[in-house]
């Protein structure tokens, strides 16, 4: 699966509202070991601004909307997430920044590994050096 790829989850709509679900083995290209979420993000805040060496993630706008900037060291793209029935896949060695959070929005993240600070690259120049060496 390519970074930035959209994964649509099943959606059941009826007069009582919508229901979506995701099944790890059917919809997610890795085993989910961790789930975390960003909420109460103040107006104008930026989240992310890092890359991971090995982590795979899916990002979902569980509520509200935000922008996701993706950068593989060569190309940058921007995706606006605003519905909870799809997610965006982010593979290793991708610099990501999230901003433009709407009021009350919730960003849900599914991750392939437990939290590990040593998997983070938090400096952009170090990231460019790392992807240069690791043949992204
Ligand atoms: P940080 O990586 O700065 O957030 P963002 O996703 O916006 O880049 O994480 C904020 C703090 O939370 C940081 O001290 C690390 C901690 N943290 C955990 O302890 N476990 C987790 O699963 C995550 C995602 C973060």
Backbone and ligand atoms as CSV (ligand in chain L), in Angstrom:
chain,resi,resn,atom,element,x,y,z
A,1,UNK,N,N,0.845,-1.202,0.000
A,1,UNK,CA,C,0.000,0.000,0.000
A,1,UNK,C,C,0.878,1.249,0.000
A,2,UNK,N,N,0.450,2.258,-0.738
A,2,UNK,CA,C,1.251,3.484,-0.869
A,2,UNK,C,C,0.834,4.541,0.141
A,3,UNK,N,N,1.818,5.236,0.672
A,3,UNK,CA,C,1.511,6.351,1.569
A,3,UNK,C,C,0.564,7.335,0.879
A,4,UNK,N,N,-0.442,7.770,1.616
A,4,UNK,CA,C,-1.436,8.704,1.067
A,4,UNK,C,C,-2.647,8.002,0.512
A,5,UNK,N,N,-2.570,6.664,0.413
A,5,UNK,CA,C,-3.709,5.916,-0.131
A,5,UNK,C,C,-4.896,5.970,0.822
A,6,UNK,N,N,-6.074,6.114,0.228
A,6,UNK,CA,C,-7.310,6.189,1.008
A,6,UNK,C,C,-7.873,4.788,1.195
A,7,UNK,N,N,-8.311,4.482,2.397
A,7,UNK,CA,C,-8.962,3.195,2.663
A,7,UNK,C,C,-10.404,3.487,3.063
A,8,UNK,N,N,-11.334,3.024,2.252
A,8,UNK,CA,C,-12.753,3.232,2.560
A,8,UNK,C,C,-13.240,2.136,3.490
A,9,UNK,N,N,-13.931,2.516,4.537
A,9,UNK,CA,C,-14.530,1.557,5.457
A,9,UNK,C,C,-15.996,1.384,5.082
A,10,UNK,N,N,-16.571,0.229,5.415
A,10,UNK,CA,C,-17.989,0.036,5.116
A,10,UNK,C,C,-18.827,1.087,5.844
A,11,UNK,N,N,-19.914,1.473,5.209
A,11,UNK,CA,C,-20.780,2.504,5.786
A,11,UNK,C,C,-22.232,2.085,5.638
A,12,UNK,N,N,-22.931,2.018,6.730
A,12,UNK,CA,C,-24.362,1.698,6.721
A,12,UNK,C,C,-25.123,2.959,7.097
A,13,UNK,N,N,-25.901,3.442,6.166
A,13,UNK,CA,C,-26.695,4.650,6.433
A,13,UNK,C,C,-28.155,4.265,6.544
A,14,UNK,N,N,-28.829,4.740,7.544
A,14,UNK,CA,C,-30.282,4.596,7.610
A,14,UNK,C,C,-30.831,5.802,8.360
A,15,UNK,N,N,-32.150,5.921,8.490
A,15,UNK,CA,C,-32.696,7.152,9.086
A,15,UNK,C,C,-32.193,7.406,10.515
A,16,UNK,N,N,-31.636,6.383,11.166
A,16,UNK,CA,C,-31.137,6.583,12.540
A,16,UNK,C,C,-29.710,7.112,12.562
A,17,UNK,N,N,-29.119,7.217,11.367
A,17,UNK,CA,C,-27.738,7.698,11.308
A,17,UNK,C,C,-26.841,6.711,10.590
A,18,UNK,N,N,-25.559,6.988,10.592
A,18,UNK,CA,C,-24.586,6.144,9.889
A,18,UNK,C,C,-23.818,5.257,10.855
A,19,UNK,N,N,-23.401,4.121,10.342
A,19,UNK,CA,C,-22.517,3.230,11.106
A,19,UNK,C,C,-21.392,2.782,10.189
A,20,UNK,N,N,-20.180,2.941,10.626
A,20,UNK,CA,C,-19.025,2.406,9.900
A,20,UNK,C,C,-18.232,1.519,10.830
A,21,UNK,N,N,-17.468,0.607,10.240
A,21,UNK,CA,C,-16.623,-0.254,11.062
A,21,UNK,C,C,-15.339,-0.547,10.304
A,22,UNK,N,N,-14.346,-0.973,11.047
A,22,UNK,CA,C,-13.159,-1.476,10.366
A,22,UNK,C,C,-12.699,-2.728,11.077
A,23,UNK,N,N,-12.290,-3.688,10.279
A,23,UNK,CA,C,-11.786,-4.956,10.803
A,23,UNK,C,C,-10.293,-5.008,10.492
A,24,UNK,N,N,-9.505,-5.228,11.548
A,24,UNK,CA,C,-8.055,-5.222,11.380
A,24,UNK,C,C,-7.609,-6.069,10.210
A,25,UNK,N,N,-8.085,-7.296,10.175
A,25,UNK,CA,C,-7.582,-8.220,9.157
A,25,UNK,C,C,-8.111,-7.917,7.755
A,26,UNK,N,N,-9.266,-7.257,7.669
A,26,UNK,CA,C,-9.855,-7.003,6.353
A,26,UNK,C,C,-9.543,-5.626,5.783
A,27,UNK,N,N,-9.380,-4.629,6.642
A,27,UNK,CA,C,-9.275,-3.262,6.126
A,27,UNK,C,C,-7.938,-2.599,6.377
A,28,UNK,N,N,-7.136,-3.165,7.301
A,28,UNK,CA,C,-5.915,-2.475,7.724
A,28,UNK,C,C,-4.702,-3.319,7.309
A,29,UNK,N,N,-3.722,-2.696,6.606
A,29,UNK,CA,C,-2.606,-3.488,6.051
A,29,UNK,C,C,-1.500,-3.813,7.061
A,30,UNK,N,N,-1.811,-3.772,8.361
A,30,UNK,CA,C,-0.844,-4.164,9.388
A,30,UNK,C,C,-1.645,-4.561,10.623
A,31,UNK,N,N,-0.965,-5.216,11.544
A,31,UNK,CA,C,-1.640,-5.568,12.797
A,31,UNK,C,C,-1.698,-4.327,13.691
A,32,UNK,N,N,-2.871,-3.996,14.164
A,32,UNK,CA,C,-3.024,-2.788,14.996
A,32,UNK,C,C,-2.543,-3.108,16.417
A,33,UNK,N,N,-1.487,-2.399,16.836
A,33,UNK,CA,C,-0.989,-2.623,18.207
A,33,UNK,C,C,-1.376,-1.475,19.128
A,34,UNK,N,N,-1.718,-0.332,18.532
A,34,UNK,CA,C,-1.948,0.861,19.360
A,34,UNK,C,C,-2.928,1.776,18.641
A,35,UNK,N,N,-3.750,2.430,19.427
A,35,UNK,CA,C,-4.668,3.452,18.903
A,35,UNK,C,C,-4.459,4.690,19.753
A,36,UNK,N,N,-4.293,5.855,19.118
A,36,UNK,CA,C,-4.267,7.100,19.891
A,36,UNK,C,C,-5.058,8.164,19.156
A,37,UNK,N,N,-5.351,9.244,19.830
A,37,UNK,CA,C,-6.200,10.254,19.217
A,37,UNK,C,C,-5.834,11.637,19.714
A,38,UNK,N,N,-5.997,12.587,18.826
A,38,UNK,CA,C,-5.756,14.000,19.125
A,38,UNK,C,C,-7.114,14.663,19.255
A,39,UNK,N,N,-7.295,15.465,20.269
A,39,UNK,CA,C,-8.583,16.133,20.500
A,39,UNK,C,C,-8.317,17.422,21.269
A,40,UNK,N,N,-9.317,18.285,21.325
A,40,UNK,CA,C,-9.149,19.607,21.961
A,40,UNK,C,C,-7.951,20.341,21.360
A,41,UNK,N,N,-7.766,20.199,20.074
A,41,UNK,CA,C,-6.638,20.868,19.403
A,41,UNK,C,C,-7.005,22.351,19.249
A,42,UNK,N,N,-6.202,23.255,19.795
A,42,UNK,CA,C,-6.573,24.671,19.707
A,42,UNK,C,C,-6.443,25.202,18.281
A,43,UNK,N,N,-7.189,26.251,18.013
A,43,UNK,CA,C,-7.176,26.897,16.712
A,43,UNK,C,C,-5.736,27.244,16.324
A,44,UNK,N,N,-5.349,26.905,15.124
A,44,UNK,CA,C,-4.032,27.294,14.620
A,44,UNK,C,C,-2.909,26.327,14.978
A,45,UNK,N,N,-3.199,25.289,15.776
A,45,UNK,CA,C,-2.127,24.378,16.196
A,45,UNK,C,C,-1.726,23.434,15.065
A,46,UNK,N,N,-0.456,23.048,15.099
A,46,UNK,CA,C,0.088,22.055,14.155
A,46,UNK,C,C,0.476,20.831,14.956
A,47,UNK,N,N,0.149,19.656,14.481
A,47,UNK,CA,C,0.568,18.402,15.130
A,47,UNK,C,C,1.457,17.619,14.168
A,48,UNK,N,N,2.098,16.606,14.699
A,48,UNK,CA,C,2.971,15.803,13.852
A,48,UNK,C,C,4.341,16.449,13.764
A,49,UNK,N,N,4.716,16.855,12.531
A,49,UNK,CA,C,6.054,17.408,12.280
A,49,UNK,C,C,7.134,16.411,12.702
A,50,UNK,N,N,6.969,15.197,12.231
A,50,UNK,CA,C,7.968,14.162,12.452
A,50,UNK,C,C,7.749,13.058,11.421
A,51,UNK,N,N,8.689,12.130,11.392
A,51,UNK,CA,C,8.545,10.917,10.579
A,51,UNK,C,C,8.849,9.731,11.478
A,52,UNK,N,N,8.511,8.551,10.999
A,52,UNK,CA,C,8.848,7.322,11.725
A,52,UNK,C,C,9.732,6.464,10.842
A,53,UNK,N,N,10.630,5.735,11.479
A,53,UNK,CA,C,11.529,4.862,10.720
A,53,UNK,C,C,10.799,3.597,10.263
A,54,UNK,N,N,9.957,3.049,11.116
A,54,UNK,CA,C,9.363,1.742,10.806
A,54,UNK,C,C,7.847,1.678,10.984
A,55,UNK,N,N,7.262,2.667,11.614
A,55,UNK,CA,C,5.841,2.601,11.974
A,55,UNK,C,C,4.925,2.765,10.753
A,56,UNK,N,N,3.868,1.965,10.733
A,56,UNK,CA,C,2.779,2.127,9.760
A,56,UNK,C,C,1.581,2.689,10.518
A,57,UNK,N,N,0.865,3.592,9.889
A,57,UNK,CA,C,-0.278,4.221,10.562
A,57,UNK,C,C,-1.433,4.442,9.594
A,58,UNK,N,N,-2.625,4.523,10.166
A,58,UNK,CA,C,-3.812,4.971,9.425
A,58,UNK,C,C,-4.378,6.147,10.207
A,59,UNK,N,N,-4.675,7.213,9.510
A,59,UNK,CA,C,-5.213,8.423,10.146
A,59,UNK,C,C,-6.666,8.593,9.724
A,60,UNK,N,N,-7.524,8.836,10.705
A,60,UNK,CA,C,-8.965,8.981,10.434
A,60,UNK,C,C,-9.457,10.276,11.081
A,61,UNK,N,N,-10.231,11.045,10.344
A,61,UNK,CA,C,-10.900,12.220,10.931
A,61,UNK,C,C,-12.180,11.700,11.591
A,62,UNK,N,N,-12.064,11.291,12.842
A,62,UNK,CA,C,-13.201,10.678,13.525
A,62,UNK,C,C,-14.330,11.693,13.721
A,63,UNK,N,N,-13.934,12.958,13.878
A,63,UNK,CA,C,-14.929,14.026,13.992
A,63,UNK,C,C,-14.313,15.303,13.439
A,64,UNK,N,N,-15.078,16.088,12.721
A,64,UNK,CA,C,-14.560,17.346,12.191
A,64,UNK,C,C,-13.591,17.119,11.045
A,65,UNK,N,N,-12.679,18.044,10.893
A,65,UNK,CA,C,-11.785,17.987,9.728
A,65,UNK,C,C,-10.416,18.576,10.060
A,66,UNK,N,N,-9.451,18.219,9.233
A,66,UNK,CA,C,-8.100,18.783,9.334
A,66,UNK,C,C,-7.362,18.475,8.037
A,67,UNK,N,N,-6.216,19.123,7.859
A,67,UNK,CA,C,-5.365,18.870,6.687
A,67,UNK,C,C,-4.185,18.001,7.103
A,68,UNK,N,N,-3.804,17.110,6.207
A,68,UNK,CA,C,-2.649,16.238,6.429
A,68,UNK,C,C,-1.645,16.494,5.314
A,69,UNK,N,N,-0.447,16.949,5.687
A,69,UNK,CA,C,0.617,17.156,4.710
A,69,UNK,C,C,1.562,15.965,4.781
A,70,UNK,N,N,1.870,15.388,3.618
A,70,UNK,CA,C,2.760,14.230,3.550
A,70,UNK,C,C,3.961,14.585,2.683
A,71,UNK,N,N,5.122,14.122,3.088
A,71,UNK,CA,C,6.360,14.476,2.397
A,71,UNK,C,C,7.303,13.272,2.493
A,72,UNK,N,N,7.699,12.735,1.344
A,72,UNK,CA,C,8.603,11.572,1.364
A,72,UNK,C,C,10.064,11.990,1.181
A,73,UNK,N,N,10.305,13.296,1.264
A,73,UNK,CA,C,11.664,13.803,1.078
A,73,UNK,C,C,11.875,14.315,-0.337
A,74,UNK,N,N,10.962,13.924,-1.243
A,74,UNK,CA,C,11.043,14.389,-2.632
A,74,UNK,C,C,9.778,15.139,-3.018
A,75,UNK,N,N,8.642,14.503,-2.685
A,75,UNK,CA,C,7.348,15.094,-3.085
A,75,UNK,C,C,6.486,15.346,-1.872
A,76,UNK,N,N,5.741,16.449,-1.945
A,76,UNK,CA,C,4.815,16.793,-0.870
A,76,UNK,C,C,3.394,16.725,-1.399
A,77,UNK,N,N,2.473,16.325,-0.547
A,77,UNK,CA,C,1.061,16.347,-0.934
A,77,UNK,C,C,0.241,16.764,0.273
A,78,UNK,N,N,-0.970,17.211,0.002
A,78,UNK,CA,C,-1.850,17.650,1.086
A,78,UNK,C,C,-3.214,17.007,0.889
A,79,UNK,N,N,-3.740,16.442,1.978
A,79,UNK,CA,C,-5.040,15.760,1.921
A,79,UNK,C,C,-5.932,16.393,2.984
A,80,UNK,N,N,-7.139,16.745,2.606
A,80,UNK,CA,C,-8.105,17.267,3.574
A,80,UNK,C,C,-8.977,16.101,4.033
A,81,UNK,N,N,-8.961,15.811,5.322
A,81,UNK,CA,C,-9.792,14.713,5.852
A,81,UNK,C,C,-11.005,15.330,6.542
A,82,UNK,N,N,-12.177,14.838,6.197
A,82,UNK,CA,C,-13.375,15.436,6.801
A,82,UNK,C,C,-14.524,14.459,7.026
A,83,UNK,N,N,-14.270,13.156,6.862
A,83,UNK,CA,C,-15.316,12.154,7.105
A,83,UNK,C,C,-14.693,10.971,7.835
A,84,UNK,N,N,-15.510,10.289,8.640
A,84,UNK,CA,C,-14.950,9.213,9.471
A,84,UNK,C,C,-15.045,7.831,8.814
A,85,UNK,N,N,-15.572,7.756,7.566
A,85,UNK,CA,C,-15.713,6.447,6.933
A,85,UNK,C,C,-14.549,6.094,6.000
A,86,UNK,N,N,-13.441,6.822,6.146
A,86,UNK,CA,C,-12.226,6.424,5.421
A,86,UNK,C,C,-11.003,6.843,6.242
A,87,UNK,N,N,-9.899,6.222,5.925
A,87,UNK,CA,C,-8.638,6.573,6.571
A,87,UNK,C,C,-7.559,6.741,5.519
A,88,UNK,N,N,-6.454,7.356,5.914
A,88,UNK,CA,C,-5.309,7.539,5.013
A,88,UNK,C,C,-4.127,6.751,5.583
A,89,UNK,N,N,-3.522,5.950,4.726
A,89,UNK,CA,C,-2.368,5.149,5.133
A,89,UNK,C,C,-1.091,6.000,5.078
A,90,UNK,N,N,-0.278,5.885,6.113
A,90,UNK,CA,C,1.047,6.536,6.118
A,90,UNK,C,C,2.091,5.472,6.452
A,91,UNK,N,N,3.004,5.258,5.536
A,91,UNK,CA,C,4.060,4.275,5.737
A,91,UNK,C,C,5.290,4.893,6.396
A,92,UNK,N,N,6.298,4.069,6.659
A,92,UNK,CA,C,7.545,4.556,7.251
A,92,UNK,C,C,8.197,5.635,6.383
A,93,UNK,N,N,9.062,6.418,6.987
A,93,UNK,CA,C,9.850,7.445,6.278
A,93,UNK,C,C,8.979,8.489,5.587
A,94,UNK,N,N,7.946,8.914,6.247
A,94,UNK,CA,C,7.078,9.972,5.717
A,94,UNK,C,C,6.991,11.096,6.742
A,95,UNK,N,N,7.430,12.263,6.325
A,95,UNK,CA,C,7.253,13.437,7.197
A,95,UNK,C,C,5.793,13.857,7.100
A,96,UNK,N,N,5.138,14.057,8.241
A,96,UNK,CA,C,3.721,14.446,8.231
A,96,UNK,C,C,3.466,15.597,9.190
A,97,UNK,N,N,2.580,16.469,8.719
A,97,UNK,CA,C,2.136,17.592,9.550
A,97,UNK,C,C,0.624,17.665,9.425
A,98,UNK,N,N,-0.048,17.824,10.541
A,98,UNK,CA,C,-1.500,18.026,10.521
A,98,UNK,C,C,-1.799,19.422,11.056
A,99,UNK,N,N,-2.667,20.132,10.335
A,99,UNK,CA,C,-3.083,21.452,10.830
A,99,UNK,C,C,-4.477,21.767,10.302
A,100,UNK,N,N,-4.897,23.013,10.512
A,100,UNK,CA,C,-6.232,23.446,10.069
A,100,UNK,C,C,-7.336,22.584,10.709
A,101,UNK,N,N,-7.148,22.239,11.983
A,101,UNK,CA,C,-8.150,21.426,12.693
A,101,UNK,C,C,-9.408,22.255,12.916
A,102,UNK,N,N,-10.551,21.690,12.588
A,102,UNK,CA,C,-11.810,22.380,12.888
A,102,UNK,C,C,-12.093,22.255,14.383
A,103,UNK,N,N,-12.911,23.138,14.877
A,103,UNK,CA,C,-13.207,23.151,16.308
A,103,UNK,C,C,-13.845,21.820,16.737
A,104,UNK,N,N,-13.338,21.213,17.768
A,104,UNK,CA,C,-13.904,19.962,18.287
A,104,UNK,C,C,-13.506,18.725,17.512
A,105,UNK,N,N,-12.591,18.864,16.553
A,105,UNK,CA,C,-12.254,17.702,15.719
A,105,UNK,C,C,-11.456,16.659,16.505
A,106,UNK,N,N,-11.558,15.428,16.028
A,106,UNK,CA,C,-10.827,14.317,16.643
A,106,UNK,C,C,-10.100,13.563,15.542
A,107,UNK,N,N,-8.790,13.428,15.714
A,107,UNK,CA,C,-7.947,12.692,14.767
A,107,UNK,C,C,-7.577,11.369,15.419
A,108,UNK,N,N,-8.064,10.279,14.844
A,108,UNK,CA,C,-7.793,8.946,15.393
A,108,UNK,C,C,-6.659,8.314,14.583
A,109,UNK,N,N,-5.712,7.686,15.269
A,109,UNK,CA,C,-4.574,7.067,14.581
A,109,UNK,C,C,-4.460,5.601,14.994
A,110,UNK,N,N,-4.387,4.721,14.003
A,110,UNK,CA,C,-4.136,3.300,14.235
A,110,UNK,C,C,-2.654,3.081,13.931
A,111,UNK,N,N,-1.959,2.386,14.815
A,111,UNK,CA,C,-0.511,2.248,14.647
A,111,UNK,C,C,-0.086,0.788,14.745
A,112,UNK,N,N,0.986,0.481,14.014
A,112,UNK,CA,C,1.436,-0.916,13.913
A,112,UNK,C,C,2.329,-1.355,15.068
A,113,UNK,N,N,2.808,-0.388,15.883
A,113,UNK,CA,C,3.725,-0.730,16.981
A,113,UNK,C,C,3.367,0.067,18.230
A,114,UNK,N,N,3.859,-0.419,19.360
A,114,UNK,CA,C,3.747,0.343,20.604
A,114,UNK,C,C,4.537,1.643,20.460
A,115,UNK,N,N,4.276,2.568,21.359
A,115,UNK,CA,C,5.017,3.836,21.339
A,115,UNK,C,C,6.507,3.573,21.564
A,116,UNK,N,N,7.342,4.195,20.728
A,116,UNK,CA,C,8.789,4.003,20.833
A,116,UNK,C,C,9.468,5.273,20.337
A,117,UNK,N,N,9.959,6.058,21.267
A,117,UNK,CA,C,10.546,7.360,20.887
A,117,UNK,C,C,11.715,7.178,19.912
A,118,UNK,N,N,12.407,6.031,19.995
A,118,UNK,CA,C,13.571,5.851,19.115
A,118,UNK,C,C,13.170,5.611,17.654
A,119,UNK,N,N,11.876,5.403,17.400
A,119,UNK,CA,C,11.399,5.244,16.020
A,119,UNK,C,C,11.088,6.601,15.363
A,120,UNK,N,N,11.103,7.663,16.176
A,120,UNK,CA,C,10.758,8.995,15.654
A,120,UNK,C,C,11.959,9.674,15.026
A,121,UNK,N,N,11.720,10.425,13.952
A,121,UNK,CA,C,12.701,11.403,13.451
A,121,UNK,C,C,12.002,12.755,13.580
A,122,UNK,N,N,12.511,13.595,14.465
A,122,UNK,CA,C,11.802,14.845,14.767
A,122,UNK,C,C,12.470,16.076,14.157
A,123,UNK,N,N,13.583,15.835,13.463
A,123,UNK,CA,C,14.299,16.955,12.842
A,123,UNK,C,C,14.231,16.781,11.316
A,124,UNK,N,N,13.770,17.826,10.607
A,124,UNK,CA,C,13.515,17.674,9.168
A,124,UNK,C,C,14.801,17.400,8.379
A,125,UNK,N,N,15.890,18.049,8.751
A,125,UNK,CA,C,17.151,17.806,8.026
A,125,UNK,C,C,17.661,16.382,8.254
A,126,UNK,N,N,17.463,15.905,9.481
A,126,UNK,CA,C,17.834,14.521,9.792
A,126,UNK,C,C,16.965,13.559,8.965
A,127,UNK,N,N,15.684,13.917,8.806
A,127,UNK,CA,C,14.768,13.110,7.985
A,127,UNK,C,C,15.269,13.020,6.539
A,128,UNK,N,N,15.654,14.169,5.976
A,128,UNK,CA,C,16.130,14.172,4.570
A,128,UNK,C,C,17.388,13.303,4.433
A,129,UNK,N,N,18.247,13.401,5.417
A,129,UNK,CA,C,19.464,12.587,5.422
A,129,UNK,C,C,19.096,11.095,5.524
A,130,UNK,N,N,18.153,10.790,6.398
A,130,UNK,CA,C,17.745,9.403,6.639
A,130,UNK,C,C,17.113,8.784,5.383
A,131,UNK,N,N,16.200,9.506,4.727
A,131,UNK,CA,C,15.573,8.928,3.523
A,131,UNK,C,C,16.573,8.852,2.376
A,132,UNK,N,N,17.524,9.765,2.351
A,132,UNK,CA,C,18.596,9.696,1.340
A,132,UNK,C,C,19.376,8.405,1.486
A,133,UNK,N,N,19.702,8.046,2.703
A,133,UNK,CA,C,20.512,6.844,2.962
A,133,UNK,C,C,19.712,5.568,2.841
A,134,UNK,N,N,18.423,5.653,3.194
A,134,UNK,CA,C,17.620,4.430,3.251
A,134,UNK,C,C,16.779,4.199,1.992
A,135,UNK,N,N,17.103,4.947,0.940
A,135,UNK,CA,C,16.529,4.688,-0.377
A,135,UNK,C,C,15.017,4.713,-0.440
A,136,UNK,N,N,14.428,5.814,0.025
A,136,UNK,CA,C,12.955,5.931,-0.033
A,136,UNK,C,C,12.494,6.145,-1.468
L,1,LIG,P1,P,3.847,13.867,19.852
L,1,LIG,O1,O,4.532,12.791,19.083
L,1,LIG,O2,O,4.597,15.138,20.123
L,1,LIG,O3,O,2.459,14.236,19.170
L,1,LIG,P2,P,2.199,14.470,17.608
L,1,LIG,O4,O,1.535,13.241,17.117
L,1,LIG,O5,O,1.395,15.695,17.446
L,1,LIG,O6,O,3.539,14.613,16.978
L,1,LIG,O7,O,3.365,13.228,21.221
L,1,LIG,C1,C,3.005,14.032,22.327
L,1,LIG,C2,C,3.471,13.329,23.580
L,1,LIG,O8,O,2.747,12.111,23.772
L,1,LIG,C3,C,4.941,12.965,23.546
L,1,LIG,O9,O,5.503,13.289,24.805
L,1,LIG,C4,C,4.958,11.465,23.363
L,1,LIG,C5,C,3.635,11.028,23.962
L,1,LIG,N1,N,3.039,9.825,23.323
L,1,LIG,C6,C,2.982,8.645,24.039
L,1,LIG,O10,O,3.453,8.544,25.191
L,1,LIG,N2,N,2.382,7.558,23.457
L,1,LIG,C7,C,1.851,7.615,22.212
L,1,LIG,O11,O,1.310,6.601,21.713
L,1,LIG,C8,C,1.954,8.836,21.466
L,1,LIG,C9,C,1.432,8.936,20.071
L,1,LIG,C10,C,2.549,9.915,22.073
